[in-house]
């Protein structure tokens, strides 16, 4: 029997445990890694050992003890180190072949930094560190759109300095390879957004497009890659434009995330490209404001678990 798909608990004071229980009840199949005391009251669960595949019945839990109980909406500093340890344990299991892939419930970076000195901007960067790879790419995906932000969790004021030809080219190549391997798209079509309004409008609104963005896209196209741009970001996300590409390469966080969250706020999936294992995550945060109230929507988690399973099967 193949090893299980793991779902990490995320911040137990957020909605992660609640949506895990709901996803299991709705038919998703995975092994939950966390402290069962943090699951919603009345959750039917059973302990499993590492590598054990899930079966119908109670939620299978790979137990990981935390020092503190979870109070919904109020992260415990005492639990921060354990949240981090669960992620590291999950990665070790998937690297050892005891898990087939990884889906991660949301964490709160500030809570982890305050409670345990978490030194990474987010999940994605921490996973790259654990995997020992120099660069990974964050993709947000839903049935209507896939977007890749080249720069991610940095202030907008720092984007022009961080956005380099080397970074953009590496992001494009990782994205193309992942679309072939993990999404079964034999010849991916990529659309590259401009940095400036109207893609710089010939240099009138910024020089990056003229000076290096367009030449880079032209060079990659000359290699045989199906790529075009830089395109004006304000015209590349309507239905007709989306039909012309398989993924949009965007220059900064909000340029990528605003269109996908507008199209499918509940069903978007965060996928880490470039890792030696499969990792997905729901495209939302810990939602402390509704944690523990039974209101959390498991739609994005269900989509993330489904996408992870599909990617595992393709690999």
KOLPATOR-20006 format. One record per residue (C-alpha): x, y, z; residue in one letter; chain; residue number from 1. Coordinates in pm, whole numbers, plus 50000, padded with zeros to 5 digits. Each point is the difference from the previous one (the first is absolute). Layout:
BEGIN
     x     y     z resn chain resi
     X     Y     Z    A     A  NUM
...
# end
This chain:
BEGIN
     x     y     z resn chain resi
 50000 50000 50000    X     A    1
 50134 50344 49909    X     A    2
 50101 50239 50279    X     A    3
 49745 50258 50113    X     A    4
 49954 50364 49913    X     A    5
 50082 50202 50311    X     A    6
 49808 50305 50121    X     A    7
 50184 50207 50259    X     A    8
 49801 50162 50278    X     A    9
 50120 50357 49941    X     A   10
 49928 50246 50279    X     A   11
 49763 49809 50232    X     A   12
 49846 50327 50117    X     A   13
 49886 50071 49645    X     A   14
 49752 49820 49779    X     A   15
 50239 49721 49895    X     A   16
 49869 49726 50233    X     A   17
 49640 50092 49920    X     A   18
 50035 49985 49623    X     A   19
 50201 49677 50028    X     A   20
 49711 49832 50182    X     A   21
 49752 50141 49748    X     A   22
 50210 49888 49701    X     A   23
 50023 49646 50137    X     A   24
 49625 49991 50055    X     A   25
 49949 50116 49640    X     A   26
 50204 49711 49861    X     A   27
 50357 50127 49973    X     A   28
 50254 49737 50100    X     A   29
 50324 50087 50179    X     A   30
 50183 49955 50330    X     A   31
 49985 50299 50234    X     A   32
 50324 50087 50181    X     A   33
 49942 50185 50326    X     A   34
 49876 49987 50357    X     A   35
 49653 49837 50008    X     A   36
 49907 50219 50299    X     A   37
 49980 50287 49751    X     A   38
 49735 49840 49780    X     A   39
 49644 50126 50036    X     A   40
 49811 49851 50292    X     A   41
 49833 49675 49902    X     A   42
 50230 49922 49707    X     A   43
 50021 49624 49947    X     A   44
 50369 49920 49955    X     A   45
 50242 49710 50032    X     A   46
 50378 49992 50045    X     A   47
 50220 49867 49718    X     A   48
 50370 49929 49964    X     A   49
 50235 50162 49753    X     A   50
 49940 49880 49645    X     A   51
 49657 49850 50073    X     A   52
 49749 50071 49725    X     A   53
 49661 50151 50085    X     A   54
 49687 49787 49999    X     A   55
 49635 50089 50021    X     A   56
 49872 50059 50350    X     A   57
 50140 50233 50265    X     A   58
 50247 50273 49901    X     A   59
 50352 49845 50004    X     A   60
 50236 50203 50218    X     A   61
 50377 49978 50014    X     A   62
 50035 50139 50349    X     A   63
 50242 50282 50076    X     A   64
 49981 50127 50356    X     A   65
 49978 50375 50059    X     A   66
 50077 50161 50337    X     A   67
 49681 50206 50016    X     A   68
 49632 49971 49922    X     A   69
 49874 50217 49714    X     A   70
 49771 50295 50063    X     A   71
 49824 50088 49672    X     A   72
 50101 50342 49878    X     A   73
 50283 50038 50252    X     A   74
 50330 49842 49894    X     A   75
 50208 49861 50284    X     A   76
 50371 50096 50002    X     A   77
 50066 49667 50171    X     A   78
 49868 49814 49693    X     A   79
 50199 50192 49739    X     A   80
 50304 49770 50004    X     A   81
 49775 49696 49962    X     A   82
 49824 50150 49697    X     A   83
 50342 50035 49838    X     A   84
 50103 49650 50110    X     A   85
 49691 49847 49839    X     A   86
 50096 50153 49664    X     A   87
 50356 49871 50033    X     A   88
 49876 49653 50099    X     A   89
 49764 49989 49704    X     A   90
 50280 50090 49759    X     A   91
 50225 49733 50152    X     A   92
 49725 49740 49957    X     A   93
 49934 50085 49637    X     A   94
 50373 50005 49924    X     A   95
 50036 49657 50161    X     A   96
 49717 49860 49791    X     A   97
 49767 49962 50300    X     A   98
 49758 50250 49845    X     A   99
 49910 50054 49636    X     A  100
 49956 50377 50017    X     A  101
 49930 50290 50227    X     A  102
 49708 50235 50050    X     A  103
 50049 50268 50263    X     A  104
 49737 50178 50206    X     A  105
 50051 50377 50052    X     A  106
 50255 50145 50237    X     A  107
 50036 50354 50131    X     A  108
 50352 50123 49940    X     A  109
 49987 50271 50268    X     A  110
 49880 49753 50263    X     A  111
 50286 49764 49915    X     A  112
 50253 50281 50001    X     A  113
 49879 50136 50332    X     A  114
 49973 49657 50161    X     A  115
 50298 49815 49855    X     A  116
 50214 50245 49803    X     A  117
 49884 49863 49664    X     A  118
 50255 50139 49755    X     A  119
 49820 49948 49668    X     A  120
 49757 50228 49814    X     A  121
 49753 49715 49962    X     A  122
 49926 49632 49949    X     A  123
 50143 49998 49648    X     A  124
 50343 50125 50100    X     A  125
 50017 49766 50300    X     A  126
 49916 49699 49782    X     A  127
 50275 50095 49755    X     A  128
 50244 50015 50292    X     A  129
 49891 49661 50131    X     A  130
 50024 49847 49653    X     A  131
 50342 50149 49938    X     A  132
 49909 50161 49670    X     A  133
 50127 50349 49914    X     A  134
 49681 50129 49841    X     A  135
 49634 49906 49987    X     A  136
 49701 50169 49842    X     A  137
 49656 50072 50143    X     A  138
 49705 49933 49772    X     A  139
 49637 50077 50078    X     A  140
 49761 49785 49800    X     A  141
 49628 49959 49946    X     A  142
 49807 49853 49706    X     A  143
 49989 50337 49820    X     A  144
 50353 50128 50060    X     A  145
 50356 49922 50108    X     A  146
 50219 50289 50115    X     A  147
 50364 50015 50111    X     A  148
 50133 50306 50185    X     A  149
 50372 50047 49932    X     A  150
 50052 50203 50317    X     A  151
 49786 49900 50294    X     A  152
 50004 50116 50361    X     A  153
 50185 50330 49971    X     A  154
 49887 50365 50009    X     A  155
 49890 50143 49666    X     A  156
 50275 50261 50032    X     A  157
 50261 49721 49981    X     A  158
 49858 49825 49694    X     A  159
 50196 50190 49730    X     A  160
 50330 49914 50171    X     A  161
 49910 49638 50073    X     A  162
 49865 49936 49651    X     A  163
 50305 49903 49795    X     A  164
 50040 49826 49664    X     A  165
 50158 49702 50178    X     A  166
 49709 49964 50243    X     A  167
 49738 50034 49728    X     A  168
 50169 49747 49772    X     A  169
 50038 49746 50282    X     A  170
 49633 50046 50094    X     A  171
 49888 49948 49642    X     A  172
 50210 49685 49955    X     A  173
 49883 49846 50329    X     A  174
 49640 50078 49908    X     A  175
 50030 49848 49655    X     A  176
 50159 49681 50136    X     A  177
 49732 49963 50270    X     A  178
 49715 50049 49753    X     A  179
 50143 49716 49792    X     A  180
 50073 49764 50291    X     A  181
 49724 50074 50249    X     A  182
 49715 50129 49784    X     A  183
 50047 49781 49689    X     A  184
 50020 50299 49763    X     A  185
 50237 49887 49727    X     A  186
 50074 50346 49858    X     A  187
 49910 50265 50259    X     A  188
 49896 50345 49879    X     A  189
 50129 50278 50224    X     A  190
 49893 50365 50016    X     A  191
 50234 50248 50167    X     A  192
 49856 50314 50157    X     A  193
 50176 50332 49990    X     A  194
 50118 50172 50316    X     A  195
 49868 50345 49918    X     A  196
 49655 50125 49894    X     A  197
 49926 49912 49636    X     A  198
 50322 49794 50001    X     A  199
 50196 50324 50007    X     A  200
 49833 50138 49687    X     A  201
 50320 50002 49797    X     A  202
 50205 50148 50282    X     A  203
 49763 50286 50080    X     A  204
 49892 49836 50329    X     A  205
 50316 49812 50093    X     A  206
 50303 49852 49826    X     A  207
 50013 49643 50134    X     A  208
 49787 49857 49718    X     A  209
 50208 50160 49727    X     A  210
 50338 49954 50163    X     A  211
 49983 49632 50096    X     A  212
 49656 49844 50038    X     A  213
 49918 49992 49628    X     A  214
 50350 49884 49896    X     A  215
 49986 49717 50257    X     A  216
 49661 49881 49877    X     A  217
 50120 50021 49641    X     A  218
 50308 49792 50080    X     A  219
 49795 49727 50172    X     A  220
 49754 50001 49712    X     A  221
 50293 49957 49763    X     A  222
 50096 49686 50193    X     A  223
 49660 49853 49913    X     A  224
 49813 50087 50318    X     A  225
 49633 50097 49948    X     A  226
 50023 50333 50178    X     A  227
 49885 50355 49931    X     A  228
 50021 50337 50170    X     A  229
 50053 50223 50177    X     A  230
 49625 50056 49999    X     A  231
 49797 50272 50162    X     A  232
 49875 49846 50324    X     A  233
 49668 50181 49985    X     A  234
 49895 49816 49682    X     A  235
 50136 49647 50050    X     A  236
 49753 49851 50247    X     A  237
 49663 50021 49827    X     A  238
 49855 49675 49865    X     A  239
 50115 50048 49642    X     A  240
 50357 50080 50103    X     A  241
 50019 49708 50243    X     A  242
 49911 49759 49720    X     A  243
 50334 50079 49837    X     A  244
 50234 49877 50271    X     A  245
 50046 49727 50261    X     A  246
 50166 50218 50264    X     A  247
 50057 50370 50054    X     A  248
 50340 50111 50126    X     A  249
 49943 50309 50214    X     A  250
 50255 50243 50136    X     A  251
 49879 50037 50358    X     A  252
 49765 49853 50259    X     A  253
 49679 50198 49950    X     A  254
 50027 50005 49621    X     A  255
 49965 49621 50016    X     A  256
 49772 49945 50296    X     A  257
 49733 50263 49940    X     A  258
 49872 49845 49674    X     A  259
 49995 49641 50127    X     A  260
 49833 50089 50328    X     A  261
 49743 50203 49809    X     A  262
 49927 49708 49770    X     A  263
 49992 49725 50264    X     A  264
 50046 50124 50355    X     A  265
 49898 49675 50166    X     A  266
 50154 49749 49760    X     A  267
 50351 50126 49933    X     A  268
 50299 49776 50076    X     A  269
 50356 50096 50090    X     A  270
 50250 49768 49828    X     A  271
 50376 50005 50058    X     A  272
 50186 49931 49676    X     A  273
 50360 49883 49991    X     A  274
 49996 49780 50311    X     A  275
 50106 49634 49977    X     A  276
 49659 49907 50143    X     A  277
 49640 50111 49955    X     A  278
 49874 50282 50222    X     A  279
 49670 50183 49983    X     A  280
 49810 50220 50242    X     A  281
 49664 50175 50019    X     A  282
 50022 50357 49876    X     A  283
 49895 50170 50323    X     A  284
 50131 50076 50344    X     A  285
 49929 49892 50355    X     A  286
 49676 50204 50018    X     A  287
 50027 50058 50375    X     A  288
 49684 50211 49988    X     A  289
 49780 49697 49923    X     A  290
 50208 49719 50153    X     A  291
 49805 49766 50223    X     A  292
 49660 50130 49890    X     A  293
 49920 49728 49744    X     A  294
 49994 50254 49715    X     A  295
 50320 49910 49813    X     A  296
 49959 49893 49636    X     A  297
 50205 49690 49907    X     A  298
 49968 50059 49623    X     A  299
 50357 50120 49948    X     A  300
 50142 49719 50213    X     A  301
 49797 49744 49807    X     A  302
 50137 50144 49675    X     A  303
 50355 49996 50140    X     A  304
 49973 49637 50108    X     A  305
 49852 49901 49663    X     A  306
 50275 50183 49810    X     A  307
 50272 49843 50215    X     A  308
 49861 49653 49931    X     A  309
 49989 50071 49626    X     A  310
 50359 50129 50001    X     A  311
 50120 49695 50193    X     A  312
 49832 49772 49746    X     A  313
 50170 50182 49709    X     A  314
 50342 49971 50163    X     A  315
# end
